Amino acid sequence: MKIQIEKYQKSGQQFLLFVPKVSDLKNTLETIESFSEIKGLSVHAADPERKSKVQQMRDRKIQFLVTTTILERGVTFPGIDVIILGADNQIFSVNAIVQIAGRVGRNKDRPSGLVLALIEEKTQVLIRASRQIRFMNEKGLKQLNNVQ
């Protein structure tokens, strides 16, 4: 994770970092701040400043958000990358991983991006999610090619 975040520090690329539990937010943010100068915040469902933090990300006032699965759906940040810390945790279902990955590539100027799943072990959930994402991407490319 450190190497990737250092790349983001150099490039200015915005990213979302998903963690399994609310209790992981503070330590993860503090760890990033300990070796990096990029500005980010953490956010979760019960955060009273949730809307403000999301808006700061949209306005590019911060480079990243450390978040729970609250941002897996319904929020679009054009050109974003995604890191899933502990993607092998049971909190991340196939659907959750697919939705999280779907945050990436929502910009005509940057239609693709990085989805980085950091794990301790490869699970069936991750294998199924990866297959589903590949299938959907291939289907989308075929549709795009047929339109052009």
N, CA, C and O atoms as a GROMACS GRO file, in nm:
protein
  592
    1MET      N    1   0.083  -0.119   0.000
    1MET     CA    2   0.000   0.000   0.000
    1MET      C    3   0.088   0.126   0.000
    1MET      O    4   0.057   0.223  -0.068
    2LYS      N    5   0.195   0.123   0.075
    2LYS     CA    6   0.281   0.241   0.085
    2LYS      C    7   0.334   0.282  -0.051
    2LYS      O    8   0.334   0.401  -0.084
    3ILE      N    9   0.380   0.187  -0.129
    3ILE     CA   10   0.436   0.220  -0.262
    3ILE      C   11   0.330   0.286  -0.350
    3ILE      O   12   0.358   0.385  -0.417
    4GLN      N   13   0.209   0.232  -0.348
    4GLN     CA   14   0.102   0.288  -0.430
    4GLN      C   15   0.067   0.430  -0.384
    4GLN      O   16   0.046   0.518  -0.468
    5ILE      N   17   0.060   0.452  -0.255
    5ILE     CA   18   0.026   0.585  -0.205
    5ILE      C   19   0.136   0.684  -0.237
    5ILE      O   20   0.108   0.801  -0.264
    6GLU      N   21   0.260   0.641  -0.233
    6GLU     CA   22   0.370   0.729  -0.273
    6GLU      C   23   0.358   0.766  -0.421
    6GLU      O   24   0.389   0.879  -0.459
    7LYS      N   25   0.311   0.673  -0.505
    7LYS     CA   26   0.286   0.705  -0.646
    7LYS      C   27   0.176   0.810  -0.657
    7LYS      O   28   0.186   0.903  -0.738
    8TYR      N   29   0.072   0.795  -0.577
    8TYR     CA   30  -0.037   0.893  -0.578
    8TYR      C   31   0.011   1.030  -0.532
    8TYR      O   32  -0.034   1.133  -0.583
    9GLN      N   33   0.102   1.032  -0.436
    9GLN     CA   34   0.155   1.159  -0.388
    9GLN      C   35   0.226   1.232  -0.503
    9GLN      O   36   0.213   1.353  -0.517
   10LYS      N   37   0.301   1.158  -0.584
   10LYS     CA   38   0.372   1.218  -0.696
   10LYS      C   39   0.278   1.260  -0.809
   10LYS      O   40   0.298   1.364  -0.871
   11SER      N   41   0.176   1.178  -0.835
   11SER     CA   42   0.088   1.203  -0.950
   11SER      C   43  -0.029   1.295  -0.920
   11SER      O   44  -0.083   1.359  -1.010
   12GLY      N   45  -0.069   1.301  -0.794
   12GLY     CA   46  -0.188   1.379  -0.758
   12GLY      C   47  -0.319   1.305  -0.782
   12GLY      O   48  -0.426   1.362  -0.764
   13GLN      N   49  -0.311   1.178  -0.823
   13GLN     CA   50  -0.429   1.096  -0.851
   13GLN      C   51  -0.515   1.082  -0.725
   13GLN      O   52  -0.464   1.048  -0.618
   14GLN      N   53  -0.645   1.107  -0.738
   14GLN     CA   54  -0.737   1.087  -0.626
   14GLN      C   55  -0.771   0.939  -0.613
   14GLN      O   56  -0.772   0.865  -0.712
   15PHE      N   57  -0.800   0.896  -0.490
   15PHE     CA   58  -0.836   0.757  -0.467
   15PHE      C   59  -0.925   0.742  -0.344
   15PHE      O   60  -0.928   0.827  -0.255
   16LEU      N   61  -0.997   0.632  -0.344
   16LEU     CA   62  -1.075   0.589  -0.228
   16LEU      C   63  -1.004   0.468  -0.170
   16LEU      O   64  -0.961   0.380  -0.244
   17LEU      N   65  -0.994   0.462  -0.038
   17LEU     CA   66  -0.935   0.348   0.029
   17LEU      C   67  -1.043   0.289   0.119
   17LEU      O   68  -1.080   0.348   0.220
   18PHE      N   69  -1.092   0.171   0.083
   18PHE     CA   70  -1.197   0.105   0.158
   18PHE      C   71  -1.137   0.015   0.265
   18PHE      O   72  -1.041  -0.058   0.239
   19VAL      N   73  -1.194   0.021   0.385
   19VAL     CA   74  -1.152  -0.065   0.495
   19VAL      C   75  -1.274  -0.143   0.544
   19VAL      O   76  -1.388  -0.100   0.525
   20PRO      N   77  -1.250  -0.259   0.609
   20PRO     CA   78  -1.363  -0.342   0.651
   20PRO      C   79  -1.451  -0.282   0.762
   20PRO      O   80  -1.573  -0.300   0.759
   21LYS      N   81  -1.391  -0.213   0.858
   21LYS     CA   82  -1.467  -0.169   0.976
   21LYS      C   83  -1.441  -0.021   1.007
   21LYS      O   84  -1.336   0.034   0.974
   22VAL      N   85  -1.539   0.041   1.070
   22VAL     CA   86  -1.525   0.180   1.115
   22VAL      C   87  -1.402   0.193   1.205
   22VAL      O   88  -1.331   0.294   1.199
   23SER      N   89  -1.377   0.092   1.287
   23SER     CA   90  -1.262   0.097   1.378
   23SER      C   91  -1.128   0.098   1.305
   23SER      O   92  -1.026   0.129   1.366
   24ASP      N   93  -1.127   0.065   1.176
   24ASP     CA   94  -1.004   0.067   1.097
   24ASP      C   95  -0.972   0.206   1.040
   24ASP      O   96  -0.859   0.231   0.998
   25LEU      N   97  -1.070   0.294   1.038
   25LEU     CA   98  -1.054   0.424   0.971
   25LEU      C   99  -0.940   0.508   1.029
   25LEU      O  100  -0.851   0.551   0.956
   26LYS      N  101  -0.944   0.530   1.158
   26LYS     CA  102  -0.846   0.620   1.222
   26LYS      C  103  -0.703   0.571   1.203
   26LYS      O  104  -0.615   0.648   1.164
   27ASN      N  105  -0.679   0.443   1.232
   27ASN     CA  106  -0.543   0.389   1.220
   27ASN      C  107  -0.493   0.393   1.077
   27ASN      O  108  -0.376   0.422   1.052
   28THR      N  109  -0.581   0.365   0.982
   28THR     CA  110  -0.541   0.367   0.841
   28THR      C  111  -0.504   0.508   0.798
   28THR      O  112  -0.401   0.529   0.733
   29LEU      N  113  -0.587   0.605   0.834
   29LEU     CA  114  -0.558   0.744   0.800
   29LEU      C  115  -0.428   0.789   0.866
   29LEU      O  116  -0.345   0.854   0.801
   30GLU      N  117  -0.409   0.757   0.992
   30GLU     CA  118  -0.287   0.796   1.063
   30GLU      C  119  -0.163   0.730   1.002
   30GLU      O  120  -0.057   0.792   0.995
   31THR      N  121  -0.176   0.606   0.957
   31THR     CA  122  -0.064   0.538   0.894
   31THR      C  123  -0.023   0.608   0.765
   31THR      O  124   0.095   0.631   0.740
   32ILE      N  125  -0.122   0.644   0.683
   32ILE     CA  126  -0.092   0.715   0.558
   32ILE      C  127  -0.027   0.850   0.589
   32ILE      O  128   0.071   0.888   0.525
   33GLU      N  129  -0.080   0.921   0.687
   33GLU     CA  130  -0.024   1.051   0.724
   33GLU      C  131   0.118   1.039   0.779
   33GLU      O  132   0.194   1.136   0.773
   34SER      N  133   0.154   0.922   0.833
   34SER     CA  134   0.287   0.905   0.892
   34SER      C  135   0.398   0.897   0.786
   34SER      O  136   0.513   0.926   0.816
   35PHE      N  137   0.364   0.859   0.664
   35PHE     CA  138   0.468   0.849   0.560
   35PHE      C  139   0.438   0.932   0.436
   35PHE      O  140   0.513   0.927   0.339
   36SER      N  141   0.330   1.008   0.438
   36SER     CA  142   0.289   1.082   0.320
   36SER      C  143   0.242   1.222   0.359
   36SER      O  144   0.198   1.246   0.471
   37GLU      N  145   0.252   1.312   0.263
   37GLU     CA  146   0.206   1.449   0.286
   37GLU      C  147   0.074   1.479   0.216
   37GLU      O  148   0.026   1.592   0.219
   38ILE      N  149   0.015   1.377   0.152
   38ILE     CA  150  -0.111   1.402   0.082
   38ILE      C  151  -0.224   1.419   0.182
   38ILE      O  152  -0.221   1.362   0.292
   39LYS      N  153  -0.322   1.498   0.143
   39LYS     CA  154  -0.431   1.531   0.233
   39LYS      C  155  -0.551   1.440   0.208
   39LYS      O  156  -0.597   1.425   0.095
   40GLY      N  157  -0.599   1.380   0.316
   40GLY     CA  158  -0.716   1.295   0.307
   40GLY      C  159  -0.796   1.298   0.436
   40GLY      O  160  -0.753   1.355   0.536
   41LEU      N  161  -0.912   1.237   0.430
   41LEU     CA  162  -1.002   1.230   0.545
   41LEU      C  163  -1.060   1.089   0.552
   41LEU      O  164  -1.046   1.010   0.459
   42SER      N  165  -1.125   1.060   0.664
   42SER     CA  166  -1.199   0.934   0.675
   42SER      C  167  -1.347   0.966   0.687
   42SER      O  168  -1.385   1.073   0.734
   43VAL      N  169  -1.430   0.870   0.643
   43VAL     CA  170  -1.574   0.892   0.644
   43VAL      C  171  -1.646   0.758   0.661
   43VAL      O  172  -1.601   0.655   0.611
   44HIS      N  173  -1.759   0.762   0.732
   44HIS     CA  174  -1.842   0.643   0.751
   44HIS      C  175  -1.987   0.688   0.763
   44HIS      O  176  -2.016   0.807   0.768
   45ALA      N  177  -2.078   0.593   0.768
   45ALA     CA  178  -2.222   0.622   0.763
   45ALA      C  179  -2.270   0.715   0.874
   45ALA      O  180  -2.353   0.803   0.849
   46ALA      N  181  -2.218   0.699   0.995
   46ALA     CA  182  -2.265   0.779   1.107
   46ALA      C  183  -2.186   0.909   1.125
   46ALA      O  184  -2.207   0.981   1.222
   47ASP      N  185  -2.096   0.938   1.034
   47ASP     CA  186  -2.014   1.059   1.042
   47ASP      C  187  -2.101   1.181   1.016
   47ASP      O  188  -2.157   1.194   0.907
   48PRO      N  189  -2.113   1.271   1.113
   48PRO     CA  190  -2.196   1.390   1.093
   48PRO      C  191  -2.143   1.484   0.985
   48PRO      O  192  -2.218   1.568   0.934
   49GLU      N  193  -2.016   1.471   0.950
   49GLU     CA  194  -1.955   1.555   0.847
   49GLU      C  195  -1.943   1.483   0.713
   49GLU      O  196  -1.870   1.526   0.625
   50ARG      N  197  -2.016   1.373   0.698
   50ARG     CA  198  -2.006   1.289   0.579
   50ARG      C  199  -2.025   1.367   0.450
   50ARG      O  200  -1.942   1.358   0.359
   51LYS      N  201  -2.132   1.443   0.440
   51LYS     CA  202  -2.160   1.517   0.316
   51LYS      C  203  -2.051   1.619   0.286
   51LYS      O  204  -2.011   1.635   0.171
   52SER      N  205  -2.004   1.687   0.388
   52SER     CA  206  -1.898   1.786   0.371
   52SER      C  207  -1.768   1.721   0.322
   52SER      O  208  -1.700   1.775   0.235
   53LYS      N  209  -1.735   1.607   0.378
   53LYS     CA  210  -1.612   1.537   0.339
   53LYS      C  211  -1.620   1.488   0.194
   53LYS      O  212  -1.524   1.500   0.118
   54VAL      N  213  -1.735   1.434   0.158
   54VAL     CA  214  -1.754   1.389   0.019
   54VAL      C  215  -1.744   1.508  -0.076
   54VAL      O  216  -1.685   1.497  -0.183
   55GLN      N  217  -1.801   1.620  -0.036
   55GLN     CA  218  -1.793   1.740  -0.121
   55GLN      C  219  -1.648   1.789  -0.134
   55GLN      O  220  -1.608   1.833  -0.242
   56GLN      N  221  -1.572   1.782  -0.027
   56GLN     CA  222  -1.430   1.820  -0.035
   56GLN      C  223  -1.355   1.732  -0.135
   56GLN      O  224  -1.265   1.779  -0.205
   57MET      N  225  -1.393   1.606  -0.140
   57MET     CA  226  -1.331   1.516  -0.238
   57MET      C  227  -1.374   1.557  -0.380
   57MET      O  228  -1.290   1.563  -0.470
   58ARG      N  229  -1.500   1.585  -0.398
   58ARG     CA  230  -1.548   1.628  -0.530
   58ARG      C  231  -1.480   1.757  -0.575
   58ARG      O  232  -1.446   1.773  -0.693
   59ASP      N  233  -1.459   1.848  -0.480
   59ASP     CA  234  -1.397   1.977  -0.510
   59ASP      C  235  -1.244   1.967  -0.519
   59ASP      O  236  -1.177   2.068  -0.540
   60ARG      N  237  -1.191   1.847  -0.503
   60ARG     CA  238  -1.047   1.820  -0.510
   60ARG      C  239  -0.968   1.895  -0.403
   60ARG      O  240  -0.851   1.926  -0.422
   61LYS      N  241  -1.033   1.922  -0.290
   61LYS     CA  242  -0.964   1.984  -0.177
   61LYS      C  243  -0.884   1.880  -0.099
   61LYS      O  244  -0.790   1.914  -0.026
   62ILE      N  245  -0.921   1.755  -0.114
   62ILE     CA  246  -0.847   1.643  -0.056
   62ILE      C  247  -0.819   1.543  -0.168
   62ILE      O  248  -0.888   1.540  -0.269
   63GLN      N  249  -0.718   1.461  -0.147
   63GLN     CA  250  -0.679   1.365  -0.250
   63GLN      C  251  -0.740   1.228  -0.228
   63GLN      O  252  -0.752   1.150  -0.323
   64PHE      N  253  -0.778   1.197  -0.104
   64PHE     CA  254  -0.833   1.064  -0.080
   64PHE      C  255  -0.930   1.062   0.036
   64PHE      O  256  -0.931   1.151   0.122
   65LEU      N  257  -1.012   0.959   0.037
   65LEU     CA  258  -1.099   0.929   0.149
   65LEU      C  259  -1.074   0.785   0.192
   65LEU      O  260  -1.071   0.694   0.109
   66VAL      N  261  -1.055   0.765   0.321
   66VAL     CA  262  -1.055   0.632   0.378
   66VAL      C  263  -1.200   0.610   0.423
   66VAL      O  264  -1.255   0.690   0.498
   67THR      N  265  -1.260   0.501   0.377
   67THR     CA  266  -1.404   0.485   0.397
   67THR      C  267  -1.442   0.340   0.421
   67THR      O  268  -1.366   0.247   0.394
   68THR      N  269  -1.560   0.324   0.472
   68THR     CA  270  -1.621   0.192   0.482
   68THR      C  271  -1.701   0.170   0.355
   68THR      O  272  -1.690   0.248   0.260
   69THR      N  273  -1.780   0.067   0.352
   69THR     CA  274  -1.858   0.037   0.231
   69THR      C  275  -1.968   0.138   0.204
   69THR      O  276  -2.043   0.123   0.108
   70ILE      N  277  -1.980   0.242   0.286
   70ILE     CA  278  -2.082   0.344   0.261
   70ILE      C  279  -2.068   0.408   0.123
   70ILE      O  280  -2.167   0.449   0.064
   71LEU      N  281  -1.946   0.417   0.072
   71LEU     CA  282  -1.924   0.480  -0.059
   71LEU      C  283  -1.916   0.379  -0.173
   71LEU      O  284  -1.870   0.412  -0.282
   72GLU      N  285  -1.961   0.255  -0.148
   72GLU     CA  286  -1.955   0.155  -0.256
   72GLU      C  287  -2.059   0.181  -0.364
   72GLU      O  288  -2.044   0.134  -0.476
   73ARG      N  289  -2.164   0.255  -0.332
   73ARG     CA  290  -2.271   0.284  -0.427
   73ARG      C  291  -2.311   0.430  -0.419
   73ARG      O  292  -2.295   0.496  -0.316
   74GLY      N  293  -2.363   0.479  -0.531
   74GLY     CA  294  -2.430   0.607  -0.530
   74GLY      C  295  -2.343   0.731  -0.530
   74GLY      O  296  -2.395   0.843  -0.534
   75VAL      N  297  -2.213   0.715  -0.527
   75VAL     CA  298  -2.124   0.831  -0.527
   75VAL      C  299  -2.028   0.816  -0.644
   75VAL      O  300  -1.966   0.712  -0.662
   76THR      N  301  -2.016   0.922  -0.724
   76THR     CA  302  -1.924   0.919  -0.838
   76THR      C  303  -1.819   1.027  -0.822
   76THR      O  304  -1.851   1.145  -0.802
   77PHE      N  305  -1.695   0.986  -0.831
   77PHE     CA  306  -1.582   1.078  -0.837
   77PHE      C  307  -1.511   1.048  -0.968
   77PHE      O  308  -1.444   0.945  -0.980
   78PRO      N  309  -1.524   1.134  -1.067
   78PRO     CA  310  -1.463   1.105  -1.198
   78PRO      C  311  -1.313   1.081  -1.189
   78PRO      O  312  -1.240   1.156  -1.124
   79GLY      N  313  -1.268   0.975  -1.255
   79GLY     CA  314  -1.124   0.948  -1.264
   79GLY      C  315  -1.061   0.892  -1.139
   79GLY      O  316  -0.939   0.901  -1.123
   80ILE      N  317  -1.138   0.835  -1.050
   80ILE     CA  318  -1.088   0.788  -0.921
   80ILE      C  319  -1.022   0.650  -0.934
   80ILE      O  320  -1.056   0.573  -1.024
   81ASP      N  321  -0.929   0.618  -0.845
   81ASP     CA  322  -0.876   0.484  -0.826
   81ASP      C  323  -0.930   0.432  -0.693
   81ASP      O  324  -0.981   0.509  -0.612
   82VAL      N  325  -0.919   0.301  -0.672
   82VAL     CA  326  -0.972   0.238  -0.551
   82VAL      C  327  -0.870   0.139  -0.495
   82VAL      O  328  -0.810   0.061  -0.569
   83ILE      N  329  -0.853   0.144  -0.364
   83ILE     CA  330  -0.776   0.043  -0.291
   83ILE      C  331  -0.873  -0.018  -0.189
   83ILE      O  332  -0.945   0.054  -0.120
   84ILE      N  333  -0.873  -0.151  -0.182
   84ILE     CA  334  -0.955  -0.220  -0.083
   84ILE      C  335  -0.859  -0.290   0.013
   84ILE      O  336  -0.798  -0.390  -0.021
   85LEU      N  337  -0.848  -0.235   0.132
   85LEU     CA  338  -0.760  -0.291   0.234
   85LEU      C  339  -0.834  -0.404   0.305
   85LEU      O  340  -0.943  -0.383   0.358
   86GLY      N  341  -0.776  -0.522   0.305
   86GLY     CA  342  -0.844  -0.637   0.366
   86GLY      C  343  -0.960  -0.685   0.282
   86GLY      O  344  -1.065  -0.722   0.335
   87ALA      N  345  -0.941  -0.685   0.150
   87ALA     CA  346  -1.049  -0.725   0.059
   87ALA      C  347  -1.094  -0.869   0.081
   87ALA      O  348  -1.201  -0.908   0.034
   88ASP      N  349  -1.014  -0.948   0.151
   88ASP     CA  350  -1.052  -1.084   0.182
   88ASP      C  351  -1.136  -1.095   0.310
   88ASP      O  352  -1.174  -1.205   0.350
   89ASN      N  353  -1.165  -0.982   0.373
   89ASN     CA  354  -1.251  -0.981   0.492
   89ASN      C  355  -1.394  -1.016   0.451
   89ASN      O  356  -1.440  -0.976   0.344
   90GLN      N  357  -1.463  -1.090   0.535
   90GLN     CA  358  -1.598  -1.136   0.501
   90GLN      C  359  -1.698  -1.022   0.484
   90GLN      O  360  -1.805  -1.045   0.427
   91ILE      N  361  -1.669  -0.902   0.531
   91ILE     CA  362  -1.759  -0.787   0.512
   91ILE      C  363  -1.772  -0.754   0.364
   91ILE      O  364  -1.875  -0.700   0.322
   92PHE      N  365  -1.669  -0.785   0.286
   92PHE     CA  366  -1.670  -0.755   0.143
   92PHE      C  367  -1.727  -0.874   0.065
   92PHE      O  368  -1.656  -0.971   0.038
   93SER      N  369  -1.854  -0.866   0.029
   93SER     CA  370  -1.919  -0.969  -0.051
   93SER      C  371  -1.881  -0.951  -0.198
   93SER      O  372  -1.816  -0.852  -0.235
   94VAL      N  373  -1.920  -1.046  -0.281
   94VAL     CA  374  -1.897  -1.033  -0.425
   94VAL      C  375  -1.959  -0.904  -0.475
   94VAL      O  376  -1.895  -0.826  -0.545
   95ASN      N  377  -2.085  -0.880  -0.438
   95ASN     CA  378  -2.154  -0.758  -0.484
   95ASN      C  379  -2.084  -0.632  -0.435
   95ASN      O  380  -2.073  -0.535  -0.510
   96ALA      N  381  -2.038  -0.632  -0.310
   96ALA     CA  382  -1.970  -0.514  -0.257
   96ALA      C  383  -1.842  -0.487  -0.334
   96ALA      O  384  -1.814  -0.372  -0.369
   97ILE      N  385  -1.764  -0.590  -0.361
   97ILE     CA  386  -1.639  -0.570  -0.435
   97ILE      C  387  -1.667  -0.521  -0.576
   97ILE      O  388  -1.598  -0.432  -0.626
   98VAL      N  389  -1.767  -0.578  -0.641
   98VAL     CA  390  -1.803  -0.534  -0.776
   98VAL      C  391  -1.848  -0.388  -0.773
   98VAL      O  392  -1.809  -0.310  -0.860
   99GLN      N  393  -1.929  -0.350  -0.676
   99GLN     CA  394  -1.974  -0.212  -0.664
   99GLN      C  395  -1.857  -0.117  -0.636
   99GLN      O  396  -1.849  -0.009  -0.694
  100ILE      N  397  -1.768  -0.158  -0.548
  100ILE     CA  398  -1.650  -0.075  -0.517
  100ILE      C  399  -1.565  -0.056  -0.643
  100ILE      O  400  -1.523   0.056  -0.675
  101ALA      N  401  -1.541  -0.164  -0.715
  101ALA     CA  402  -1.464  -0.156  -0.839
  101ALA      C  403  -1.534  -0.066  -0.940
  101ALA      O  404  -1.469  -0.001  -1.022
  102GLY      N  405  -1.666  -0.063  -0.934
  102GLY     CA  406  -1.744   0.020  -1.026
  102GLY      C  407  -1.728   0.170  -1.003
  102GLY      O  408  -1.776   0.249  -1.084
  103ARG      N  409  -1.662   0.210  -0.896
  103ARG     CA  410  -1.635   0.352  -0.873
  103ARG      C  411  -1.529   0.401  -0.972
  103ARG      O  412  -1.521   0.520  -1.000
  104VAL      N  413  -1.448   0.309  -1.025
  104VAL     CA  414  -1.336   0.341  -1.114
  104VAL      C  415  -1.385   0.349  -1.258
  104VAL      O  416  -1.475   0.275  -1.299
  105GLY      N  417  -1.326   0.439  -1.335
  105GLY     CA  418  -1.353   0.444  -1.478
  105GLY      C  419  -1.481   0.514  -1.516
  105GLY      O  420  -1.545   0.477  -1.614
  106ARG      N  421  -1.520   0.613  -1.443
  106ARG     CA  422  -1.644   0.684  -1.469
  106ARG      C  423  -1.618   0.822  -1.528
  106ARG      O  424  -1.681   0.922  -1.490
  107ASN      N  425  -1.523   0.826  -1.621
  107ASN     CA  426  -1.486   0.954  -1.680
  107ASN      C  427  -1.439   0.928  -1.823
  107ASN      O  428  -1.354   0.842  -1.847
  108LYS      N  429  -1.493   1.004  -1.918
  108LYS     CA  430  -1.453   0.983  -2.058
  108LYS      C  431  -1.305   1.014  -2.080
  108LYS      O  432  -1.243   0.958  -2.170
  109ASP      N  433  -1.248   1.104  -1.998
  109ASP     CA  434  -1.106   1.136  -2.010
  109ASP      C  435  -1.016   1.032  -1.943
  109ASP      O  436  -0.897   1.023  -1.972
  110ARG      N  437  -1.074   0.954  -1.853
  110ARG     CA  438  -1.001   0.846  -1.785
  110ARG      C  439  -1.098   0.731  -1.761
  110ARG      O  440  -1.145   0.710  -1.648
  111PRO      N  441  -1.128   0.657  -1.866
  111PRO     CA  442  -1.231   0.552  -1.856
  111PRO      C  443  -1.187   0.426  -1.782
  111PRO      O  444  -1.267   0.336  -1.759
  112SER      N  445  -1.062   0.420  -1.744
  112SER     CA  446  -1.014   0.305  -1.668
  112SER      C  447  -0.931   0.357  -1.551
  112SER      O  448  -0.906   0.476  -1.541
  113GLY      N  449  -0.891   0.267  -1.466
  113GLY     CA  450  -0.811   0.306  -1.352
  113GLY      C  451  -0.772   0.183  -1.273
  113GLY      O  452  -0.790   0.070  -1.320
  114LEU      N  453  -0.719   0.204  -1.157
  114LEU     CA  454  -0.667   0.096  -1.074
  114LEU      C  455  -0.769   0.056  -0.967
  114LEU      O  456  -0.825   0.140  -0.898
  115VAL      N  457  -0.790  -0.074  -0.956
  115VAL     CA  458  -0.861  -0.134  -0.842
  115VAL      C  459  -0.760  -0.228  -0.779
  115VAL      O  460  -0.725  -0.330  -0.838
  116LEU      N  461  -0.714  -0.193  -0.661
  116LEU     CA  462  -0.611  -0.270  -0.592
  116LEU      C  463  -0.672  -0.334  -0.468
  116LEU      O  464  -0.713  -0.264  -0.376
  117ALA      N  465  -0.678  -0.467  -0.467
  117ALA     CA  466  -0.732  -0.542  -0.353
  117ALA      C  467  -0.615  -0.598  -0.273
  117ALA      O  468  -0.542  -0.684  -0.322
  118LEU      N  469  -0.599  -0.550  -0.152
  118LEU     CA  470  -0.490  -0.597  -0.066
  118LEU      C  471  -0.546  -0.706   0.025
  118LEU      O  472  -0.641  -0.684   0.100
  119ILE      N  473  -0.484  -0.824   0.018
  119ILE     CA  474  -0.538  -0.941   0.087
  119ILE      C  475  -0.428  -1.020   0.156
  119ILE      O  476  -0.310  -1.004   0.127
  120GLU      N  477  -0.470  -1.105   0.249
  120GLU     CA  478  -0.381  -1.202   0.309
  120GLU      C  479  -0.396  -1.337   0.240
  120GLU      O  480  -0.300  -1.414   0.230
  121GLU      N  481  -0.518  -1.366   0.193
  121GLU     CA  482  -0.541  -1.491   0.123
  121GLU      C  483  -0.646  -1.472   0.013
  121GLU      O  484  -0.738  -1.392   0.025
  122LYS      N  485  -0.629  -1.549  -0.093
  122LYS     CA  486  -0.723  -1.546  -0.204
  122LYS      C  487  -0.847  -1.625  -0.163
  122LYS      O  488  -0.837  -1.740  -0.120
  123THR      N  489  -0.964  -1.562  -0.175
  123THR     CA  490  -1.088  -1.627  -0.136
  123THR      C  491  -1.178  -1.650  -0.257
  123THR      O  492  -1.158  -1.590  -0.363
  124GLN      N  493  -1.276  -1.737  -0.240
  124GLN     CA  494  -1.372  -1.763  -0.347
  124GLN      C  495  -1.450  -1.636  -0.381
  124GLN      O  496  -1.485  -1.613  -0.497
  125VAL      N  497  -1.478  -1.555  -0.281
  125VAL     CA  498  -1.549  -1.429  -0.305
  125VAL      C  499  -1.468  -1.341  -0.399
  125VAL      O  500  -1.524  -1.284  -0.493
  126LEU      N  501  -1.339  -1.330  -0.376
  126LEU     CA  502  -1.253  -1.247  -0.462
  126LEU      C  503  -1.243  -1.304  -0.602
  126LEU      O  504  -1.243  -1.230  -0.700
  127ILE      N  505  -1.235  -1.434  -0.612
  127ILE     CA  506  -1.228  -1.498  -0.744
  127ILE      C  507  -1.357  -1.471  -0.822
  127ILE      O  508  -1.352  -1.435  -0.939
  128ARG      N  509  -1.472  -1.489  -0.756
  128ARG     CA  510  -1.600  -1.466  -0.824
  128ARG      C  511  -1.617  -1.318  -0.861
  128ARG      O  512  -1.665  -1.286  -0.969
  129ALA      N  513  -1.578  -1.230  -0.772
  129ALA     CA  514  -1.589  -1.086  -0.801
  129ALA      C  515  -1.501  -1.049  -0.920
  129ALA      O  516  -1.543  -0.974  -1.008
  130SER      N  517  -1.380  -1.101  -0.923
  130SER     CA  518  -1.287  -1.074  -1.033
  130SER      C  519  -1.344  -1.123  -1.166
  130SER      O  520  -1.337  -1.052  -1.266
  131ARG      N  521  -1.401  -1.243  -1.166
  131ARG     CA  522  -1.462  -1.297  -1.288
  131ARG      C  523  -1.579  -1.210  -1.334
  131ARG      O  524  -1.593  -1.180  -1.453
  132GLN      N  525  -1.662  -1.168  -1.239
  132GLN     CA  526  -1.778  -1.086  -1.274
  132GLN      C  527  -1.734  -0.951  -1.331
  132GLN      O  528  -1.791  -0.902  -1.428
  133ILE      N  529  -1.633  -0.891  -1.271
  133ILE     CA  530  -1.582  -0.761  -1.319
  133ILE      C  531  -1.525  -0.776  -1.460
  133ILE      O  532  -1.552  -0.694  -1.548
  134ARG      N  533  -1.445  -0.881  -1.482
  134ARG     CA  534  -1.389  -0.905  -1.616
  134ARG      C  535  -1.499  -0.925  -1.719
  134ARG      O  536  -1.493  -0.869  -1.829
  135PHE      N  537  -1.600  -1.006  -1.684
  135PHE     CA  538  -1.712  -1.033  -1.774
  135PHE      C  539  -1.784  -0.902  -1.809
  135PHE      O  540  -1.812  -0.876  -1.926
  136MET      N  541  -1.813  -0.822  -1.709
  136MET     CA  542  -1.885  -0.696  -1.733
  136MET      C  543  -1.801  -0.599  -1.816
  136MET      O  544  -1.855  -0.529  -1.901
  137ASN      N  545  -1.671  -0.595  -1.792
  137ASN     CA  546  -1.583  -0.508  -1.871
  137ASN      C  547  -1.577  -0.553  -2.016
  137ASN      O  548  -1.581  -0.470  -2.107
  138GLU      N  549  -1.567  -0.684  -2.038
  138GLU     CA  550  -1.565  -0.736  -2.175
  138GLU      C  551  -1.697  -0.706  -2.246
  138GLU      O  552  -1.697  -0.668  -2.363
  139LYS      N  553  -1.806  -0.724  -2.177
  139LYS     CA  554  -1.938  -0.696  -2.233
  139LYS      C  555  -1.950  -0.548  -2.268
  139LYS      O  556  -2.001  -0.512  -2.375
  140GLY      N  557  -1.903  -0.461  -2.178
  140GLY     CA  558  -1.907  -0.318  -2.203
  140GLY      C  559  -1.822  -0.278  -2.323
  140GLY      O  560  -1.862  -0.192  -2.401
  141LEU      N  561  -1.704  -0.339  -2.337
  141LEU     CA  562  -1.617  -0.310  -2.452
  141LEU      C  563  -1.681  -0.354  -2.583
  141LEU      O  564  -1.672  -0.283  -2.684
  142LYS      N  565  -1.745  -0.469  -2.581
  142LYS     CA  566  -1.813  -0.517  -2.701
  142LYS      C  567  -1.926  -0.421  -2.742
  142LYS      O  568  -1.942  -0.389  -2.859
  143GLN      N  569  -2.002  -0.376  -2.644
  143GLN     CA  570  -2.110  -0.281  -2.672
  143GLN      C  571  -2.054  -0.150  -2.724
  143GLN      O  572  -2.110  -0.091  -2.817
  144LEU      N  573  -1.946  -0.104  -2.666
  144LEU     CA  574  -1.882   0.020  -2.710
  144LEU      C  575  -1.832   0.007  -2.852
  144LEU      O  576  -1.850   0.099  -2.932
  145ASN      N  577  -1.770  -0.104  -2.884
  145ASN     CA  578  -1.718  -0.127  -3.020
  145ASN      C  579  -1.830  -0.138  -3.121
  145ASN      O  580  -1.813  -0.095  -3.236
  146ASN      N  581  -1.944  -0.192  -3.084
  146ASN     CA  582  -2.058  -0.204  -3.174
  146ASN      C  583  -2.123  -0.069  -3.202
  146ASN      O  584  -2.181  -0.049  -3.308
  147VAL      N  585  -2.114   0.023  -3.107
  147VAL     CA  586  -2.170   0.158  -3.123
  147VAL      C  587  -2.084   0.241  -3.216
  147VAL      O  588  -2.136   0.322  -3.293
  148GLN      N  589  -1.954   0.223  -3.209
  148GLN     CA  590  -1.862   0.306  -3.288
  148GLN      C  591  -1.851   0.263  -3.430
  148GLN      O  592  -1.777   0.324  -3.508
   0.00000   0.00000   0.00000
